Amino acid sequence: MAVSKSDILKEISRSYPNLLKKDLLKFIDVFLDEIRTALKKGERVELRGWGVFFAKKQISRNSRNPKTGQIIFTPEKKSINYKMSKELFKKINEQN
């Protein structure tokens, strides 16, 4: 099951009922936009106790369409990678 932005908004508004949903939504949008901006600049985003997001550059290359066998040029692009913290890894994998 995936967690959507609206699910996060519901949980935060349940925890903080005195805050308006529109303010919480603005906070979530600003938070995600700052992460997006940092990754676009090539910076690392570290959330302590959670993990690190970083952009990794994939070099341009010639690839092949497996169905037709046609050679296609794939341009250079960035991909987002994530490495979870040891703390989160332990919490996820602890036995109940």
Chimera marker file (.cmm) of the C-alpha trace (Angstrom):
<marker_set name="trace">
<marker id="1" x="0.000" y="0.000" z="0.000" r="1" g="1" b="0" radius="0.5"/>
<marker id="2" x="1.344" y="3.393" z="-0.971" r="1" g="1" b="0" radius="0.5"/>
<marker id="3" x="1.058" y="6.474" z="1.211" r="1" g="1" b="0" radius="0.5"/>
<marker id="4" x="-0.249" y="9.557" z="-0.567" r="1" g="1" b="0" radius="0.5"/>
<marker id="5" x="0.079" y="13.223" z="0.308" r="1" g="1" b="0" radius="0.5"/>
<marker id="6" x="-3.573" y="13.265" z="1.402" r="1" g="1" b="0" radius="0.5"/>
<marker id="7" x="-2.890" y="10.357" z="3.815" r="1" g="1" b="0" radius="0.5"/>
<marker id="8" x="-0.006" y="12.302" z="5.345" r="1" g="1" b="0" radius="0.5"/>
<marker id="9" x="-2.235" y="15.380" z="5.621" r="1" g="1" b="0" radius="0.5"/>
<marker id="10" x="-4.937" y="13.369" z="7.435" r="1" g="1" b="0" radius="0.5"/>
<marker id="11" x="-2.447" y="11.924" z="9.930" r="1" g="1" b="0" radius="0.5"/>
<marker id="12" x="-0.851" y="15.286" z="10.702" r="1" g="1" b="0" radius="0.5"/>
<marker id="13" x="-4.245" y="16.995" z="11.066" r="1" g="1" b="0" radius="0.5"/>
<marker id="14" x="-5.342" y="14.195" z="13.406" r="1" g="1" b="0" radius="0.5"/>
<marker id="15" x="-2.218" y="14.739" z="15.532" r="1" g="1" b="0" radius="0.5"/>
<marker id="16" x="-2.533" y="18.540" z="15.482" r="1" g="1" b="0" radius="0.5"/>
<marker id="17" x="-6.269" y="19.375" z="15.375" r="1" g="1" b="0" radius="0.5"/>
<marker id="18" x="-5.648" y="23.049" z="16.223" r="1" g="1" b="0" radius="0.5"/>
<marker id="19" x="-3.853" y="23.659" z="12.896" r="1" g="1" b="0" radius="0.5"/>
<marker id="20" x="-5.818" y="24.371" z="9.723" r="1" g="1" b="0" radius="0.5"/>
<marker id="21" x="-5.635" y="21.790" z="6.924" r="1" g="1" b="0" radius="0.5"/>
<marker id="22" x="-4.735" y="24.457" z="4.363" r="1" g="1" b="0" radius="0.5"/>
<marker id="23" x="-1.746" y="25.500" z="6.504" r="1" g="1" b="0" radius="0.5"/>
<marker id="24" x="-0.635" y="21.888" z="6.882" r="1" g="1" b="0" radius="0.5"/>
<marker id="25" x="-0.990" y="21.340" z="3.140" r="1" g="1" b="0" radius="0.5"/>
<marker id="26" x="1.138" y="24.440" z="2.484" r="1" g="1" b="0" radius="0.5"/>
<marker id="27" x="3.772" y="23.102" z="4.902" r="1" g="1" b="0" radius="0.5"/>
<marker id="28" x="3.861" y="19.705" z="3.142" r="1" g="1" b="0" radius="0.5"/>
<marker id="29" x="4.108" y="21.393" z="-0.277" r="1" g="1" b="0" radius="0.5"/>
<marker id="30" x="6.980" y="23.645" z="0.859" r="1" g="1" b="0" radius="0.5"/>
<marker id="31" x="8.779" y="20.679" z="2.486" r="1" g="1" b="0" radius="0.5"/>
<marker id="32" x="8.560" y="18.520" z="-0.644" r="1" g="1" b="0" radius="0.5"/>
<marker id="33" x="9.451" y="21.442" z="-2.912" r="1" g="1" b="0" radius="0.5"/>
<marker id="34" x="12.633" y="22.129" z="-0.921" r="1" g="1" b="0" radius="0.5"/>
<marker id="35" x="13.653" y="18.483" z="-1.276" r="1" g="1" b="0" radius="0.5"/>
<marker id="36" x="12.917" y="18.620" z="-5.016" r="1" g="1" b="0" radius="0.5"/>
<marker id="37" x="14.916" y="21.851" z="-5.430" r="1" g="1" b="0" radius="0.5"/>
<marker id="38" x="17.936" y="20.492" z="-3.555" r="1" g="1" b="0" radius="0.5"/>
<marker id="39" x="17.955" y="17.278" z="-5.593" r="1" g="1" b="0" radius="0.5"/>
<marker id="40" x="17.675" y="19.251" z="-8.825" r="1" g="1" b="0" radius="0.5"/>
<marker id="41" x="20.791" y="21.233" z="-7.801" r="1" g="1" b="0" radius="0.5"/>
<marker id="42" x="22.630" y="17.968" z="-7.147" r="1" g="1" b="0" radius="0.5"/>
<marker id="43" x="22.672" y="18.367" z="-3.358" r="1" g="1" b="0" radius="0.5"/>
<marker id="44" x="22.117" y="15.604" z="-0.806" r="1" g="1" b="0" radius="0.5"/>
<marker id="45" x="19.026" y="15.713" z="1.407" r="1" g="1" b="0" radius="0.5"/>
<marker id="46" x="19.573" y="14.111" z="4.790" r="1" g="1" b="0" radius="0.5"/>
<marker id="47" x="16.684" y="13.503" z="7.169" r="1" g="1" b="0" radius="0.5"/>
<marker id="48" x="18.218" y="12.357" z="10.471" r="1" g="1" b="0" radius="0.5"/>
<marker id="49" x="16.876" y="9.024" z="11.624" r="1" g="1" b="0" radius="0.5"/>
<marker id="50" x="15.190" y="8.502" z="8.261" r="1" g="1" b="0" radius="0.5"/>
<marker id="51" x="17.761" y="8.442" z="5.472" r="1" g="1" b="0" radius="0.5"/>
<marker id="52" x="19.479" y="10.282" z="2.641" r="1" g="1" b="0" radius="0.5"/>
<marker id="53" x="18.160" y="11.223" z="-0.804" r="1" g="1" b="0" radius="0.5"/>
<marker id="54" x="20.690" y="12.029" z="-3.514" r="1" g="1" b="0" radius="0.5"/>
<marker id="55" x="20.696" y="12.552" z="-7.263" r="1" g="1" b="0" radius="0.5"/>
<marker id="56" x="22.911" y="10.291" z="-9.314" r="1" g="1" b="0" radius="0.5"/>
<marker id="57" x="23.854" y="11.080" z="-12.908" r="1" g="1" b="0" radius="0.5"/>
<marker id="58" x="23.367" y="8.339" z="-15.492" r="1" g="1" b="0" radius="0.5"/>
<marker id="59" x="25.696" y="8.724" z="-18.465" r="1" g="1" b="0" radius="0.5"/>
<marker id="60" x="24.396" y="8.886" z="-22.026" r="1" g="1" b="0" radius="0.5"/>
<marker id="61" x="24.606" y="5.619" z="-23.900" r="1" g="1" b="0" radius="0.5"/>
<marker id="62" x="23.374" y="3.632" z="-26.840" r="1" g="1" b="0" radius="0.5"/>
<marker id="63" x="20.676" y="1.168" z="-25.813" r="1" g="1" b="0" radius="0.5"/>
<marker id="64" x="18.651" y="-1.372" z="-27.716" r="1" g="1" b="0" radius="0.5"/>
<marker id="65" x="14.899" y="-1.872" z="-28.041" r="1" g="1" b="0" radius="0.5"/>
<marker id="66" x="14.523" y="-5.557" z="-27.085" r="1" g="1" b="0" radius="0.5"/>
<marker id="67" x="11.408" y="-6.013" z="-29.212" r="1" g="1" b="0" radius="0.5"/>
<marker id="68" x="12.758" y="-4.640" z="-32.496" r="1" g="1" b="0" radius="0.5"/>
<marker id="69" x="16.521" y="-4.751" z="-31.901" r="1" g="1" b="0" radius="0.5"/>
<marker id="70" x="16.785" y="-1.101" z="-32.999" r="1" g="1" b="0" radius="0.5"/>
<marker id="71" x="19.669" y="0.895" z="-31.478" r="1" g="1" b="0" radius="0.5"/>
<marker id="72" x="18.430" y="3.988" z="-29.613" r="1" g="1" b="0" radius="0.5"/>
<marker id="73" x="20.479" y="6.837" z="-28.126" r="1" g="1" b="0" radius="0.5"/>
<marker id="74" x="19.598" y="7.397" z="-24.462" r="1" g="1" b="0" radius="0.5"/>
<marker id="75" x="20.653" y="10.890" z="-23.270" r="1" g="1" b="0" radius="0.5"/>
<marker id="76" x="22.277" y="11.664" z="-19.923" r="1" g="1" b="0" radius="0.5"/>
<marker id="77" x="19.798" y="11.940" z="-17.060" r="1" g="1" b="0" radius="0.5"/>
<marker id="78" x="19.571" y="12.096" z="-13.278" r="1" g="1" b="0" radius="0.5"/>
<marker id="79" x="17.948" y="9.507" z="-11.064" r="1" g="1" b="0" radius="0.5"/>
<marker id="80" x="17.014" y="9.831" z="-7.403" r="1" g="1" b="0" radius="0.5"/>
<marker id="81" x="18.495" y="7.321" z="-4.997" r="1" g="1" b="0" radius="0.5"/>
<marker id="82" x="17.637" y="6.728" z="-1.357" r="1" g="1" b="0" radius="0.5"/>
<marker id="83" x="19.667" y="5.140" z="1.418" r="1" g="1" b="0" radius="0.5"/>
<marker id="84" x="17.847" y="4.495" z="4.669" r="1" g="1" b="0" radius="0.5"/>
<marker id="85" x="19.461" y="5.192" z="8.019" r="1" g="1" b="0" radius="0.5"/>
<marker id="86" x="20.657" y="2.370" z="10.260" r="1" g="1" b="0" radius="0.5"/>
<marker id="87" x="18.118" y="3.505" z="12.860" r="1" g="1" b="0" radius="0.5"/>
<marker id="88" x="15.186" y="3.150" z="10.444" r="1" g="1" b="0" radius="0.5"/>
<marker id="89" x="16.557" y="-0.179" z="9.178" r="1" g="1" b="0" radius="0.5"/>
<marker id="90" x="16.588" y="-1.536" z="12.750" r="1" g="1" b="0" radius="0.5"/>
<marker id="91" x="13.029" y="-0.287" z="13.424" r="1" g="1" b="0" radius="0.5"/>
<marker id="92" x="11.675" y="-1.848" z="10.241" r="1" g="1" b="0" radius="0.5"/>
<marker id="93" x="13.403" y="-5.179" z="10.829" r="1" g="1" b="0" radius="0.5"/>
<marker id="94" x="12.864" y="-5.621" z="14.573" r="1" g="1" b="0" radius="0.5"/>
<marker id="95" x="11.006" y="-8.778" z="15.547" r="1" g="1" b="0" radius="0.5"/>
<marker id="96" x="7.584" y="-8.443" z="17.216" r="1" g="1" b="0" radius="0.5"/>
<link id1="1" id2="2" r="1" g="1" b="0" radius="0.2"/>
<link id1="2" id2="3" r="1" g="1" b="0" radius="0.2"/>
<link id1="3" id2="4" r="1" g="1" b="0" radius="0.2"/>
<link id1="4" id2="5" r="1" g="1" b="0" radius="0.2"/>
<link id1="5" id2="6" r="1" g="1" b="0" radius="0.2"/>
<link id1="6" id2="7" r="1" g="1" b="0" radius="0.2"/>
<link id1="7" id2="8" r="1" g="1" b="0" radius="0.2"/>
<link id1="8" id2="9" r="1" g="1" b="0" radius="0.2"/>
<link id1="9" id2="10" r="1" g="1" b="0" radius="0.2"/>
<link id1="10" id2="11" r="1" g="1" b="0" radius="0.2"/>
<link id1="11" id2="12" r="1" g="1" b="0" radius="0.2"/>
<link id1="12" id2="13" r="1" g="1" b="0" radius="0.2"/>
<link id1="13" id2="14" r="1" g="1" b="0" radius="0.2"/>
<link id1="14" id2="15" r="1" g="1" b="0" radius="0.2"/>
<link id1="15" id2="16" r="1" g="1" b="0" radius="0.2"/>
<link id1="16" id2="17" r="1" g="1" b="0" radius="0.2"/>
<link id1="17" id2="18" r="1" g="1" b="0" radius="0.2"/>
<link id1="18" id2="19" r="1" g="1" b="0" radius="0.2"/>
<link id1="19" id2="20" r="1" g="1" b="0" radius="0.2"/>
<link id1="20" id2="21" r="1" g="1" b="0" radius="0.2"/>
<link id1="21" id2="22" r="1" g="1" b="0" radius="0.2"/>
<link id1="22" id2="23" r="1" g="1" b="0" radius="0.2"/>
<link id1="23" id2="24" r="1" g="1" b="0" radius="0.2"/>
<link id1="24" id2="25" r="1" g="1" b="0" radius="0.2"/>
<link id1="25" id2="26" r="1" g="1" b="0" radius="0.2"/>
<link id1="26" id2="27" r="1" g="1" b="0" radius="0.2"/>
<link id1="27" id2="28" r="1" g="1" b="0" radius="0.2"/>
<link id1="28" id2="29" r="1" g="1" b="0" radius="0.2"/>
<link id1="29" id2="30" r="1" g="1" b="0" radius="0.2"/>
<link id1="30" id2="31" r="1" g="1" b="0" radius="0.2"/>
<link id1="31" id2="32" r="1" g="1" b="0" radius="0.2"/>
<link id1="32" id2="33" r="1" g="1" b="0" radius="0.2"/>
<link id1="33" id2="34" r="1" g="1" b="0" radius="0.2"/>
<link id1="34" id2="35" r="1" g="1" b="0" radius="0.2"/>
<link id1="35" id2="36" r="1" g="1" b="0" radius="0.2"/>
<link id1="36" id2="37" r="1" g="1" b="0" radius="0.2"/>
<link id1="37" id2="38" r="1" g="1" b="0" radius="0.2"/>
<link id1="38" id2="39" r="1" g="1" b="0" radius="0.2"/>
<link id1="39" id2="40" r="1" g="1" b="0" radius="0.2"/>
<link id1="40" id2="41" r="1" g="1" b="0" radius="0.2"/>
<link id1="41" id2="42" r="1" g="1" b="0" radius="0.2"/>
<link id1="42" id2="43" r="1" g="1" b="0" radius="0.2"/>
<link id1="43" id2="44" r="1" g="1" b="0" radius="0.2"/>
<link id1="44" id2="45" r="1" g="1" b="0" radius="0.2"/>
<link id1="45" id2="46" r="1" g="1" b="0" radius="0.2"/>
<link id1="46" id2="47" r="1" g="1" b="0" radius="0.2"/>
<link id1="47" id2="48" r="1" g="1" b="0" radius="0.2"/>
<link id1="48" id2="49" r="1" g="1" b="0" radius="0.2"/>
<link id1="49" id2="50" r="1" g="1" b="0" radius="0.2"/>
<link id1="50" id2="51" r="1" g="1" b="0" radius="0.2"/>
<link id1="51" id2="52" r="1" g="1" b="0" radius="0.2"/>
<link id1="52" id2="53" r="1" g="1" b="0" radius="0.2"/>
<link id1="53" id2="54" r="1" g="1" b="0" radius="0.2"/>
<link id1="54" id2="55" r="1" g="1" b="0" radius="0.2"/>
<link id1="55" id2="56" r="1" g="1" b="0" radius="0.2"/>
<link id1="56" id2="57" r="1" g="1" b="0" radius="0.2"/>
<link id1="57" id2="58" r="1" g="1" b="0" radius="0.2"/>
<link id1="58" id2="59" r="1" g="1" b="0" radius="0.2"/>
<link id1="59" id2="60" r="1" g="1" b="0" radius="0.2"/>
<link id1="60" id2="61" r="1" g="1" b="0" radius="0.2"/>
<link id1="61" id2="62" r="1" g="1" b="0" radius="0.2"/>
<link id1="62" id2="63" r="1" g="1" b="0" radius="0.2"/>
<link id1="63" id2="64" r="1" g="1" b="0" radius="0.2"/>
<link id1="64" id2="65" r="1" g="1" b="0" radius="0.2"/>
<link id1="65" id2="66" r="1" g="1" b="0" radius="0.2"/>
<link id1="66" id2="67" r="1" g="1" b="0" radius="0.2"/>
<link id1="67" id2="68" r="1" g="1" b="0" radius="0.2"/>
<link id1="68" id2="69" r="1" g="1" b="0" radius="0.2"/>
<link id1="69" id2="70" r="1" g="1" b="0" radius="0.2"/>
<link id1="70" id2="71" r="1" g="1" b="0" radius="0.2"/>
<link id1="71" id2="72" r="1" g="1" b="0" radius="0.2"/>
<link id1="72" id2="73" r="1" g="1" b="0" radius="0.2"/>
<link id1="73" id2="74" r="1" g="1" b="0" radius="0.2"/>
<link id1="74" id2="75" r="1" g="1" b="0" radius="0.2"/>
<link id1="75" id2="76" r="1" g="1" b="0" radius="0.2"/>
<link id1="76" id2="77" r="1" g="1" b="0" radius="0.2"/>
<link id1="77" id2="78" r="1" g="1" b="0" radius="0.2"/>
<link id1="78" id2="79" r="1" g="1" b="0" radius="0.2"/>
<link id1="79" id2="80" r="1" g="1" b="0" radius="0.2"/>
<link id1="80" id2="81" r="1" g="1" b="0" radius="0.2"/>
<link id1="81" id2="82" r="1" g="1" b="0" radius="0.2"/>
<link id1="82" id2="83" r="1" g="1" b="0" radius="0.2"/>
<link id1="83" id2="84" r="1" g="1" b="0" radius="0.2"/>
<link id1="84" id2="85" r="1" g="1" b="0" radius="0.2"/>
<link id1="85" id2="86" r="1" g="1" b="0" radius="0.2"/>
<link id1="86" id2="87" r="1" g="1" b="0" radius="0.2"/>
<link id1="87" id2="88" r="1" g="1" b="0" radius="0.2"/>
<link id1="88" id2="89" r="1" g="1" b="0" radius="0.2"/>
<link id1="89" id2="90" r="1" g="1" b="0" radius="0.2"/>
<link id1="90" id2="91" r="1" g="1" b="0" radius="0.2"/>
<link id1="91" id2="92" r="1" g="1" b="0" radius="0.2"/>
<link id1="92" id2="93" r="1" g="1" b="0" radius="0.2"/>
<link id1="93" id2="94" r="1" g="1" b="0" radius="0.2"/>
<link id1="94" id2="95" r="1" g="1" b="0" radius="0.2"/>
<link id1="95" id2="96" r="1" g="1" b="0" radius="0.2"/>
</marker_set>
